[in-house]
């Protein structure tokens, strides 16, 4: 993969997203999350950034005689590639990457057009531990990112307290 394309991928996606507009009640599952994104597609795309074109939900790819379903499939105009989103209503686990890499391989072999760049996978997890993600991605050859999301912003008082603590710590050092 060309280094320039790799840098473009990094610049096109965020490390963390806020999906407060979904208004999901706790607890929720991956199906609730997916339905929320479809219902709020405009807001979802605005949170992702420019150049995303929605292709389908539960996008079917066939490998051998088996059907598999990608939670959400987009095309990114700027990167000229398919972008598969796998949604997890739980903390990141390394085995999530195996499923996503399988989907990317199926897309690249059976769906991607010859002039398009390799497909990108985005694993949206409720939470992630950076060191675990780093280890899990260290041997991955596919362009894959792990982003966390929040379904609501932290409480205003908590944000004010953290901001106050930050200013106090910077003033004393």
Number of C-alpha atoms within 10 A of each C-alpha: 10 6 8 8 14 12 10 12 17 13 9 14 15 15 11 17 16 15 20 13 14 21 11 15 8 7 7 11 13 15 13 14 19 21 13 17 19 16 12 14 13 12 15 18 16 11 14 16 12 12 16 18 14 17 13 14 18 13 15 16 16 13 14 6 5 8 10 15 14 20 18 20 22 20 18 19 12 12 20 15 19 27 25 27 22 24 20 22 18 15 12 23 15 13 9 16 23 12 13 21 20 13 25 25 17 17 22 18 14 12 13 17 14 9 8 12 15 23 26 27 22 19 20 23 22 17 18 18 11 12 9 13 17 12 11 17 17 9 8 12 9 18 19 21 19 24 20 20 18 15 17 13 10 9 8 9 9 10 12 11 10 12 12 11 12 11 10 11 10 8 8 6 5
